[in-house]
């Protein structure tokens, strides 16, 4: 597995976590619980953005990692 494919797999996993956190935050009836889910969601979104930016850099610097 190449570095590019590992980064893409990590990004896909994080997006799955993001979706799960959104569902949990919407389903929760406890305000404190909802707050925790939303904070985790914000952190996850920041990490996803960082990984997406890193992937763009990786694809620019290493053309072999670009999707065809």
mmCIF file of the N, C-alpha and C atoms, coordinates in Angstrom:
data_MODEL
# 
_entry.id   MODEL 
# 
loop_
_atom_site.group_PDB 
_atom_site.id 
_atom_site.type_symbol 
_atom_site.label_atom_id 
_atom_site.label_alt_id 
_atom_site.label_comp_id 
_atom_site.label_asym_id 
_atom_site.label_entity_id 
_atom_site.label_seq_id 
_atom_site.pdbx_PDB_ins_code 
_atom_site.Cartn_x 
_atom_site.Cartn_y 
_atom_site.Cartn_z 
_atom_site.occupancy 
_atom_site.B_iso_or_equiv 
_atom_site.pdbx_formal_charge 
_atom_site.auth_seq_id 
_atom_site.auth_comp_id 
_atom_site.auth_asym_id 
_atom_site.auth_atom_id 
_atom_site.pdbx_PDB_model_num 
ATOM 1   N N  . UNK A 1 1  ? 0.852   -1.178 0.000   1.00 0.00 ? 1  UNK A N  1 
ATOM 2   C CA . UNK A 1 1  ? 0.000   0.000  0.000   1.00 0.00 ? 1  UNK A CA 1 
ATOM 3   C C  . UNK A 1 1  ? 0.897   1.240  0.000   1.00 0.00 ? 1  UNK A C  1 
ATOM 4   N N  . UNK A 1 2  ? 0.645   2.148  -0.925  1.00 0.00 ? 2  UNK A N  1 
ATOM 5   C CA . UNK A 1 2  ? 1.457   3.361  -1.026  1.00 0.00 ? 2  UNK A CA 1 
ATOM 6   C C  . UNK A 1 2  ? 1.062   4.385  0.035   1.00 0.00 ? 2  UNK A C  1 
ATOM 7   N N  . UNK A 1 3  ? 1.923   5.365  0.195   1.00 0.00 ? 3  UNK A N  1 
ATOM 8   C CA . UNK A 1 3  ? 1.634   6.447  1.137   1.00 0.00 ? 3  UNK A CA 1 
ATOM 9   C C  . UNK A 1 3  ? 0.335   7.146  0.746   1.00 0.00 ? 3  UNK A C  1 
ATOM 10  N N  . UNK A 1 4  ? 0.193   7.413  -0.554  1.00 0.00 ? 4  UNK A N  1 
ATOM 11  C CA . UNK A 1 4  ? -1.024  8.080  -1.025  1.00 0.00 ? 4  UNK A CA 1 
ATOM 12  C C  . UNK A 1 4  ? -2.283  7.303  -0.712  1.00 0.00 ? 4  UNK A C  1 
ATOM 13  N N  . UNK A 1 5  ? -2.245  5.991  -0.912  1.00 0.00 ? 5  UNK A N  1 
ATOM 14  C CA . UNK A 1 5  ? -3.444  5.193  -0.633  1.00 0.00 ? 5  UNK A CA 1 
ATOM 15  C C  . UNK A 1 5  ? -3.716  5.100  0.860   1.00 0.00 ? 5  UNK A C  1 
ATOM 16  N N  . UNK A 1 6  ? -2.670  5.106  1.677   1.00 0.00 ? 6  UNK A N  1 
ATOM 17  C CA . UNK A 1 6  ? -2.865  5.100  3.131   1.00 0.00 ? 6  UNK A CA 1 
ATOM 18  C C  . UNK A 1 6  ? -3.517  6.400  3.600   1.00 0.00 ? 6  UNK A C  1 
ATOM 19  N N  . UNK A 1 7  ? -3.071  7.510  3.037   1.00 0.00 ? 7  UNK A N  1 
ATOM 20  C CA . UNK A 1 7  ? -3.654  8.806  3.403   1.00 0.00 ? 7  UNK A CA 1 
ATOM 21  C C  . UNK A 1 7  ? -5.117  8.861  2.963   1.00 0.00 ? 7  UNK A C  1 
ATOM 22  N N  . UNK A 1 8  ? -5.396  8.372  1.779   1.00 0.00 ? 8  UNK A N  1 
ATOM 23  C CA . UNK A 1 8  ? -6.780  8.350  1.278   1.00 0.00 ? 8  UNK A CA 1 
ATOM 24  C C  . UNK A 1 8  ? -7.668  7.447  2.140   1.00 0.00 ? 8  UNK A C  1 
ATOM 25  N N  . UNK A 1 9  ? -7.134  6.306  2.572   1.00 0.00 ? 9  UNK A N  1 
ATOM 26  C CA . UNK A 1 9  ? -7.888  5.398  3.433   1.00 0.00 ? 9  UNK A CA 1 
ATOM 27  C C  . UNK A 1 9  ? -8.167  6.052  4.786   1.00 0.00 ? 9  UNK A C  1 
ATOM 28  N N  . UNK A 1 10 ? -7.167  6.742  5.315   1.00 0.00 ? 10 UNK A N  1 
ATOM 29  C CA . UNK A 1 10 ? -7.347  7.460  6.578   1.00 0.00 ? 10 UNK A CA 1 
ATOM 30  C C  . UNK A 1 10 ? -8.420  8.526  6.438   1.00 0.00 ? 10 UNK A C  1 
ATOM 31  N N  . UNK A 1 11 ? -8.397  9.240  5.335   1.00 0.00 ? 11 UNK A N  1 
ATOM 32  C CA . UNK A 1 11 ? -9.393  10.277 5.077   1.00 0.00 ? 11 UNK A CA 1 
ATOM 33  C C  . UNK A 1 11 ? -10.796 9.668  4.994   1.00 0.00 ? 11 UNK A C  1 
ATOM 34  N N  . UNK A 1 12 ? -10.927 8.550  4.318   1.00 0.00 ? 12 UNK A N  1 
ATOM 35  C CA . UNK A 1 12 ? -12.231 7.876  4.217   1.00 0.00 ? 12 UNK A CA 1 
ATOM 36  C C  . UNK A 1 12 ? -12.719 7.439  5.598   1.00 0.00 ? 12 UNK A C  1 
ATOM 37  N N  . UNK A 1 13 ? -11.820 6.908  6.416   1.00 0.00 ? 13 UNK A N  1 
ATOM 38  C CA . UNK A 1 13 ? -12.191 6.496  7.775   1.00 0.00 ? 13 UNK A CA 1 
ATOM 39  C C  . UNK A 1 13 ? -12.641 7.685  8.610   1.00 0.00 ? 13 UNK A C  1 
ATOM 40  N N  . UNK A 1 14 ? -11.926 8.804  8.487   1.00 0.00 ? 14 UNK A N  1 
ATOM 41  C CA . UNK A 1 14 ? -12.295 10.001 9.242   1.00 0.00 ? 14 UNK A CA 1 
ATOM 42  C C  . UNK A 1 14 ? -13.653 10.539 8.812   1.00 0.00 ? 14 UNK A C  1 
ATOM 43  N N  . UNK A 1 15 ? -13.952 10.454 7.540   1.00 0.00 ? 15 UNK A N  1 
ATOM 44  C CA . UNK A 1 15 ? -15.267 10.903 7.066   1.00 0.00 ? 15 UNK A CA 1 
ATOM 45  C C  . UNK A 1 15 ? -16.374 10.004 7.601   1.00 0.00 ? 15 UNK A C  1 
ATOM 46  N N  . UNK A 1 16 ? -16.080 8.729  7.783   1.00 0.00 ? 16 UNK A N  1 
ATOM 47  C CA . UNK A 1 16 ? -17.033 7.822  8.411   1.00 0.00 ? 16 UNK A CA 1 
ATOM 48  C C  . UNK A 1 16 ? -17.267 8.194  9.866   1.00 0.00 ? 16 UNK A C  1 
ATOM 49  N N  . UNK A 1 17 ? -16.196 8.537  10.564  1.00 0.00 ? 17 UNK A N  1 
ATOM 50  C CA . UNK A 1 17 ? -16.308 8.985  11.957  1.00 0.00 ? 17 UNK A CA 1 
ATOM 51  C C  . UNK A 1 17 ? -17.126 10.268 12.028  1.00 0.00 ? 17 UNK A C  1 
ATOM 52  N N  . UNK A 1 18 ? -16.868 11.167 11.095  1.00 0.00 ? 18 UNK A N  1 
ATOM 53  C CA . UNK A 1 18 ? -17.614 12.432 11.036  1.00 0.00 ? 18 UNK A CA 1 
ATOM 54  C C  . UNK A 1 18 ? -19.118 12.173 10.892  1.00 0.00 ? 18 UNK A C  1 
ATOM 55  N N  . UNK A 1 19 ? -19.481 11.276 10.006  1.00 0.00 ? 19 UNK A N  1 
ATOM 56  C CA . UNK A 1 19 ? -20.899 10.947 9.792   1.00 0.00 ? 19 UNK A CA 1 
ATOM 57  C C  . UNK A 1 19 ? -21.519 10.352 11.050  1.00 0.00 ? 19 UNK A C  1 
ATOM 58  N N  . UNK A 1 20 ? -20.785 9.471  11.694  1.00 0.00 ? 20 UNK A N  1 
ATOM 59  C CA . UNK A 1 20 ? -21.285 8.846  12.921  1.00 0.00 ? 20 UNK A CA 1 
ATOM 60  C C  . UNK A 1 20 ? -21.496 9.885  14.013  1.00 0.00 ? 20 UNK A C  1 
ATOM 61  N N  . UNK A 1 21 ? -20.549 10.788 14.174  1.00 0.00 ? 21 UNK A N  1 
ATOM 62  C CA . UNK A 1 21 ? -20.692 11.838 15.188  1.00 0.00 ? 21 UNK A CA 1 
ATOM 63  C C  . UNK A 1 21 ? -21.885 12.742 14.895  1.00 0.00 ? 21 UNK A C  1 
ATOM 64  N N  . UNK A 1 22 ? -22.129 13.038 13.622  1.00 0.00 ? 22 UNK A N  1 
ATOM 65  C CA . UNK A 1 22 ? -23.295 13.857 13.257  1.00 0.00 ? 22 UNK A CA 1 
ATOM 66  C C  . UNK A 1 22 ? -24.584 13.147 13.663  1.00 0.00 ? 22 UNK A C  1 
ATOM 67  N N  . UNK A 1 23 ? -24.658 11.866 13.364  1.00 0.00 ? 23 UNK A N  1 
ATOM 68  C CA . UNK A 1 23 ? -25.857 11.088 13.710  1.00 0.00 ? 23 UNK A CA 1 
ATOM 69  C C  . UNK A 1 23 ? -26.061 11.073 15.216  1.00 0.00 ? 23 UNK A C  1 
ATOM 70  N N  . UNK A 1 24 ? -24.987 10.786 15.963  1.00 0.00 ? 24 UNK A N  1 
ATOM 71  C CA . UNK A 1 24 ? -25.091 10.735 17.425  1.00 0.00 ? 24 UNK A CA 1 
ATOM 72  C C  . UNK A 1 24 ? -25.504 12.087 18.009  1.00 0.00 ? 24 UNK A C  1 
ATOM 73  N N  . UNK A 1 25 ? -24.950 13.165 17.467  1.00 0.00 ? 25 UNK A N  1 
ATOM 74  C CA . UNK A 1 25 ? -25.295 14.480 18.012  1.00 0.00 ? 25 UNK A CA 1 
ATOM 75  C C  . UNK A 1 25 ? -26.760 14.826 17.737  1.00 0.00 ? 25 UNK A C  1 
ATOM 76  N N  . UNK A 1 26 ? -27.292 14.361 16.613  1.00 0.00 ? 26 UNK A N  1 
ATOM 77  C CA . UNK A 1 26 ? -28.699 14.621 16.293  1.00 0.00 ? 26 UNK A CA 1 
ATOM 78  C C  . UNK A 1 26 ? -29.652 13.736 17.098  1.00 0.00 ? 26 UNK A C  1 
ATOM 79  N N  . UNK A 1 27 ? -29.211 12.532 17.426  1.00 0.00 ? 27 UNK A N  1 
ATOM 80  C CA . UNK A 1 27 ? -30.071 11.593 18.134  1.00 0.00 ? 27 UNK A CA 1 
ATOM 81  C C  . UNK A 1 27 ? -30.065 11.787 19.647  1.00 0.00 ? 27 UNK A C  1 
ATOM 82  N N  . UNK A 1 28 ? -29.044 12.416 20.154  1.00 0.00 ? 28 UNK A N  1 
ATOM 83  C CA . UNK A 1 28 ? -28.917 12.567 21.599  1.00 0.00 ? 28 UNK A CA 1 
ATOM 84  C C  . UNK A 1 28 ? -29.957 13.540 22.146  1.00 0.00 ? 28 UNK A C  1 
ATOM 85  N N  . UNK A 1 29 ? -30.504 13.189 23.283  1.00 0.00 ? 29 UNK A N  1 
ATOM 86  C CA . UNK A 1 29 ? -31.484 14.064 23.939  1.00 0.00 ? 29 UNK A CA 1 
ATOM 87  C C  . UNK A 1 29 ? -30.868 14.814 25.109  1.00 0.00 ? 29 UNK A C  1 
ATOM 88  N N  . UNK A 1 30 ? -29.699 14.377 25.514  1.00 0.00 ? 30 UNK A N  1 
ATOM 89  C CA . UNK A 1 30 ? -28.998 14.994 26.623  1.00 0.00 ? 30 UNK A CA 1 
ATOM 90  C C  . UNK A 1 30 ? -28.153 16.150 26.080  1.00 0.00 ? 30 UNK A C  1 
ATOM 91  N N  . UNK A 1 31 ? -28.351 17.359 26.605  1.00 0.00 ? 31 UNK A N  1 
ATOM 92  C CA . UNK A 1 31 ? -27.654 18.533 26.094  1.00 0.00 ? 31 UNK A CA 1 
ATOM 93  C C  . UNK A 1 31 ? -26.139 18.425 26.273  1.00 0.00 ? 31 UNK A C  1 
ATOM 94  N N  . UNK A 1 32 ? -25.725 17.891 27.398  1.00 0.00 ? 32 UNK A N  1 
ATOM 95  C CA . UNK A 1 32 ? -24.296 17.752 27.663  1.00 0.00 ? 32 UNK A CA 1 
ATOM 96  C C  . UNK A 1 32 ? -23.658 16.764 26.680  1.00 0.00 ? 32 UNK A C  1 
ATOM 97  N N  . UNK A 1 33 ? -24.360 15.685 26.435  1.00 0.00 ? 33 UNK A N  1 
ATOM 98  C CA . UNK A 1 33 ? -23.892 14.676 25.486  1.00 0.00 ? 33 UNK A CA 1 
ATOM 99  C C  . UNK A 1 33 ? -23.806 15.267 24.074  1.00 0.00 ? 33 UNK A C  1 
ATOM 100 N N  . UNK A 1 34 ? -24.818 16.008 23.691  1.00 0.00 ? 34 UNK A N  1 
ATOM 101 C CA . UNK A 1 34 ? -24.843 16.648 22.382  1.00 0.00 ? 34 UNK A CA 1 
ATOM 102 C C  . UNK A 1 34 ? -23.663 17.594 22.228  1.00 0.00 ? 34 UNK A C  1 
ATOM 103 N N  . UNK A 1 35 ? -23.357 18.339 23.285  1.00 0.00 ? 35 UNK A N  1 
ATOM 104 C CA . UNK A 1 35 ? -22.238 19.268 23.264  1.00 0.00 ? 35 UNK A CA 1 
ATOM 105 C C  . UNK A 1 35 ? -20.920 18.518 23.034  1.00 0.00 ? 35 UNK A C  1 
ATOM 106 N N  . UNK A 1 36 ? -20.744 17.400 23.718  1.00 0.00 ? 36 UNK A N  1 
ATOM 107 C CA . UNK A 1 36 ? -19.520 16.602 23.564  1.00 0.00 ? 36 UNK A CA 1 
ATOM 108 C C  . UNK A 1 36 ? -19.402 16.083 22.136  1.00 0.00 ? 36 UNK A C  1 
ATOM 109 N N  . UNK A 1 37 ? -20.504 15.593 21.577  1.00 0.00 ? 37 UNK A N  1 
ATOM 110 C CA . UNK A 1 37 ? -20.483 15.098 20.194  1.00 0.00 ? 37 UNK A CA 1 
ATOM 111 C C  . UNK A 1 37 ? -20.138 16.220 19.220  1.00 0.00 ? 37 UNK A C  1 
ATOM 112 N N  . UNK A 1 38 ? -20.703 17.394 19.435  1.00 0.00 ? 38 UNK A N  1 
ATOM 113 C CA . UNK A 1 38 ? -20.439 18.518 18.533  1.00 0.00 ? 38 UNK A CA 1 
ATOM 114 C C  . UNK A 1 38 ? -18.987 18.982 18.626  1.00 0.00 ? 38 UNK A C  1 
ATOM 115 N N  . UNK A 1 39 ? -18.424 18.969 19.838  1.00 0.00 ? 39 UNK A N  1 
ATOM 116 C CA . UNK A 1 39 ? -17.016 19.329 20.000  1.00 0.00 ? 39 UNK A CA 1 
ATOM 117 C C  . UNK A 1 39 ? -16.122 18.314 19.293  1.00 0.00 ? 39 UNK A C  1 
ATOM 118 N N  . UNK A 1 40 ? -16.445 17.045 19.433  1.00 0.00 ? 40 UNK A N  1 
ATOM 119 C CA . UNK A 1 40 ? -15.683 15.999 18.752  1.00 0.00 ? 40 UNK A CA 1 
ATOM 120 C C  . UNK A 1 40 ? -15.822 16.137 17.245  1.00 0.00 ? 40 UNK A C  1 
ATOM 121 N N  . UNK A 1 41 ? -17.000 16.501 16.798  1.00 0.00 ? 41 UNK A N  1 
ATOM 122 C CA . UNK A 1 41 ? -17.251 16.704 15.369  1.00 0.00 ? 41 UNK A CA 1 
ATOM 123 C C  . UNK A 1 41 ? -16.406 17.861 14.832  1.00 0.00 ? 41 UNK A C  1 
ATOM 124 N N  . UNK A 1 42 ? -16.339 18.955 15.579  1.00 0.00 ? 42 UNK A N  1 
ATOM 125 C CA . UNK A 1 42 ? -15.518 20.095 15.163  1.00 0.00 ? 42 UNK A CA 1 
ATOM 126 C C  . UNK A 1 42 ? -14.045 19.702 15.046  1.00 0.00 ? 42 UNK A C  1 
ATOM 127 N N  . UNK A 1 43 ? -13.559 18.958 16.014  1.00 0.00 ? 43 UNK A N  1 
ATOM 128 C CA . UNK A 1 43 ? -12.169 18.494 15.987  1.00 0.00 ? 43 UNK A CA 1 
ATOM 129 C C  . UNK A 1 43 ? -11.936 17.583 14.789  1.00 0.00 ? 43 UNK A C  1 
ATOM 130 N N  . UNK A 1 44 ? -12.871 16.679 14.551  1.00 0.00 ? 44 UNK A N  1 
ATOM 131 C CA . UNK A 1 44 ? -12.756 15.755 13.419  1.00 0.00 ? 44 UNK A CA 1 
ATOM 132 C C  . UNK A 1 44 ? -12.751 16.516 12.104  1.00 0.00 ? 44 UNK A C  1 
ATOM 133 N N  . UNK A 1 45 ? -13.592 17.526 11.988  1.00 0.00 ? 45 UNK A N  1 
ATOM 134 C CA . UNK A 1 45 ? -13.634 18.332 10.759  1.00 0.00 ? 45 UNK A CA 1 
ATOM 135 C C  . UNK A 1 45 ? -12.304 19.044 10.517  1.00 0.00 ? 45 UNK A C  1 
ATOM 136 N N  . UNK A 1 46 ? -11.677 19.529 11.581  1.00 0.00 ? 46 UNK A N  1 
ATOM 137 C CA . UNK A 1 46 ? -10.369 20.177 11.446  1.00 0.00 ? 46 UNK A CA 1 
ATOM 138 C C  . UNK A 1 46 ? -9.307  19.184 10.977  1.00 0.00 ? 46 UNK A C  1 
ATOM 139 N N  . UNK A 1 47 ? -9.354  17.984 11.538  1.00 0.00 ? 47 UNK A N  1 
ATOM 140 C CA . UNK A 1 47 ? -8.389  16.951 11.148  1.00 0.00 ? 47 UNK A CA 1 
ATOM 141 C C  . UNK A 1 47 ? -8.613  16.562 9.686   1.00 0.00 ? 47 UNK A C  1 
ATOM 142 N N  . UNK A 1 48 ? -9.867  16.423 9.287   1.00 0.00 ? 48 UNK A N  1 
ATOM 143 C CA . UNK A 1 48 ? -10.182 16.084 7.893   1.00 0.00 ? 48 UNK A CA 1 
ATOM 144 C C  . UNK A 1 48 ? -9.626  17.159 6.959   1.00 0.00 ? 48 UNK A C  1 
ATOM 145 N N  . UNK A 1 49 ? -9.821  18.418 7.313   1.00 0.00 ? 49 UNK A N  1 
ATOM 146 C CA . UNK A 1 49 ? -9.298  19.507 6.479   1.00 0.00 ? 49 UNK A CA 1 
ATOM 147 C C  . UNK A 1 49 ? -7.777  19.421 6.380   1.00 0.00 ? 49 UNK A C  1 
ATOM 148 N N  . UNK A 1 50 ? -7.115  19.165 7.504   1.00 0.00 ? 50 UNK A N  1 
ATOM 149 C CA . UNK A 1 50 ? -5.656  19.039 7.493   1.00 0.00 ? 50 UNK A CA 1 
ATOM 150 C C  . UNK A 1 50 ? -5.196  17.884 6.607   1.00 0.00 ? 50 UNK A C  1 
ATOM 151 N N  . UNK A 1 51 ? -5.892  16.749 6.701   1.00 0.00 ? 51 UNK A N  1 
ATOM 152 C CA . UNK A 1 51 ? -5.528  15.577 5.892   1.00 0.00 ? 51 UNK A CA 1 
ATOM 153 C C  . UNK A 1 51 ? -5.773  15.864 4.407   1.00 0.00 ? 51 UNK A C  1 
ATOM 154 N N  . UNK A 1 52 ? -6.886  16.534 4.091   1.00 0.00 ? 52 UNK A N  1 
ATOM 155 C CA . UNK A 1 52 ? -7.171  16.886 2.693   1.00 0.00 ? 52 UNK A CA 1 
ATOM 156 C C  . UNK A 1 52 ? -6.089  17.816 2.138   1.00 0.00 ? 52 UNK A C  1 
ATOM 157 N N  . UNK A 1 53 ? -5.676  18.783 2.952   1.00 0.00 ? 53 UNK A N  1 
ATOM 158 C CA . UNK A 1 53 ? -4.606  19.689 2.529   1.00 0.00 ? 53 UNK A CA 1 
ATOM 159 C C  . UNK A 1 53 ? -3.302  18.927 2.325   1.00 0.00 ? 53 UNK A C  1 
ATOM 160 N N  . UNK A 1 54 ? -3.019  18.008 3.217   1.00 0.00 ? 54 UNK A N  1 
ATOM 161 C CA . UNK A 1 54 ? -1.800  17.202 3.101   1.00 0.00 ? 54 UNK A CA 1 
ATOM 162 C C  . UNK A 1 54 ? -1.844  16.332 1.847   1.00 0.00 ? 54 UNK A C  1 
ATOM 163 N N  . UNK A 1 55 ? -3.003  15.790 1.549   1.00 0.00 ? 55 UNK A N  1 
ATOM 164 C CA . UNK A 1 55 ? -3.156  14.960 0.359   1.00 0.00 ? 55 UNK A CA 1 
ATOM 165 C C  . UNK A 1 55 ? -2.918  15.787 -0.903  1.00 0.00 ? 55 UNK A C  1 
ATOM 166 N N  . UNK A 1 56 ? -3.427  17.012 -0.936  1.00 0.00 ? 56 UNK A N  1 
ATOM 167 C CA . UNK A 1 56 ? -3.188  17.894 -2.081  1.00 0.00 ? 56 UNK A CA 1 
ATOM 168 C C  . UNK A 1 56 ? -1.697  18.165 -2.258  1.00 0.00 ? 56 UNK A C  1 
ATOM 169 N N  . UNK A 1 57 ? -1.023  18.435 -1.147  1.00 0.00 ? 57 UNK A N  1 
ATOM 170 C CA . UNK A 1 57 ? 0.420   18.672 -1.191  1.00 0.00 ? 57 UNK A CA 1 
ATOM 171 C C  . UNK A 1 57 ? 1.151   17.436 -1.674  1.00 0.00 ? 57 UNK A C  1 
ATOM 172 N N  . UNK A 1 58 ? 0.760   16.306 -1.154  1.00 0.00 ? 58 UNK A N  1 
ATOM 173 C CA . UNK A 1 58 ? 1.379   15.037 -1.529  1.00 0.00 ? 58 UNK A CA 1 
ATOM 174 C C  . UNK A 1 58 ? 1.210   14.773 -3.022  1.00 0.00 ? 58 UNK A C  1 
ATOM 175 N N  . UNK A 1 59 ? 0.013   14.999 -3.535  1.00 0.00 ? 59 UNK A N  1 
ATOM 176 C CA . UNK A 1 59 ? -0.252  14.776 -4.960  1.00 0.00 ? 59 UNK A CA 1 
ATOM 177 C C  . UNK A 1 59 ? 0.507   15.769 -5.831  1.00 0.00 ? 59 UNK A C  1 
ATOM 178 N N  . UNK A 1 60 ? 0.688   16.992 -5.337  1.00 0.00 ? 60 UNK A N  1 
ATOM 179 C CA . UNK A 1 60 ? 1.438   17.990 -6.101  1.00 0.00 ? 60 UNK A CA 1 
ATOM 180 C C  . UNK A 1 60 ? 2.926   17.641 -6.141  1.00 0.00 ? 60 UNK A C  1 
ATOM 181 N N  . UNK A 1 61 ? 3.464   17.263 -4.981  1.00 0.00 ? 61 UNK A N  1 
ATOM 182 C CA . UNK A 1 61 ? 4.888   16.978 -4.888  1.00 0.00 ? 61 UNK A CA 1 
ATOM 183 C C  . UNK A 1 61 ? 5.258   15.616 -5.471  1.00 0.00 ? 61 UNK A C  1 
ATOM 184 N N  . UNK A 1 62 ? 4.331   14.683 -5.379  1.00 0.00 ? 62 UNK A N  1 
ATOM 185 C CA . UNK A 1 62 ? 4.589   13.314 -5.856  1.00 0.00 ? 62 UNK A CA 1 
ATOM 186 C C  . UNK A 1 62 ? 3.502   12.922 -6.845  1.00 0.00 ? 62 UNK A C  1 
ATOM 187 N N  . UNK A 1 63 ? 3.681   13.234 -8.127  1.00 0.00 ? 63 UNK A N  1 
ATOM 188 C CA . UNK A 1 63 ? 2.650   12.989 -9.148  1.00 0.00 ? 63 UNK A CA 1 
ATOM 189 C C  . UNK A 1 63 ? 2.154   11.549 -9.207  1.00 0.00 ? 63 UNK A C  1 
ATOM 190 N N  . UNK A 1 64 ? 2.959   10.585 -8.800  1.00 0.00 ? 64 UNK A N  1 
ATOM 191 C CA . UNK A 1 64 ? 2.521   9.199  -8.870  1.00 0.00 ? 64 UNK A CA 1 
ATOM 192 C C  . UNK A 1 64 ? 1.370   8.900  -7.924  1.00 0.00 ? 64 UNK A C  1 
ATOM 193 N N  . UNK A 1 65 ? 1.087   9.785  -6.961  1.00 0.00 ? 65 UNK A N  1 
ATOM 194 C CA . UNK A 1 65 ? -0.011  9.566  -6.028  1.00 0.00 ? 65 UNK A CA 1 
ATOM 195 C C  . UNK A 1 65 ? -1.339  10.152 -6.529  1.00 0.00 ? 65 UNK A C  1 
ATOM 196 N N  . UNK A 1 66 ? -1.313  10.846 -7.644  1.00 0.00 ? 66 UNK A N  1 
ATOM 197 C CA . UNK A 1 66 ? -2.536  11.418 -8.202  1.00 0.00 ? 66 UNK A CA 1 
ATOM 198 C C  . UNK A 1 66 ? -3.433  10.330 -8.738  1.00 0.00 ? 66 UNK A C  1 
ATOM 199 N N  . UNK A 1 67 ? -4.732  10.568 -8.599  1.00 0.00 ? 67 UNK A N  1 
ATOM 200 C CA . UNK A 1 67 ? -5.690  9.644  -9.214  1.00 0.00 ? 67 UNK A CA 1 
ATOM 201 C C  . UNK A 1 67 ? -5.774  9.960  -10.689 1.00 0.00 ? 67 UNK A C  1 
ATOM 202 N N  . UNK A 1 68 ? -5.940  8.950  -11.496 1.00 0.00 ? 68 UNK A N  1 
ATOM 203 C CA . UNK A 1 68 ? -6.051  9.150  -12.956 1.00 0.00 ? 68 UNK A CA 1 
ATOM 204 C C  . UNK A 1 68 ? -7.469  9.379  -13.365 1.00 0.00 ? 68 UNK A C  1 
# 
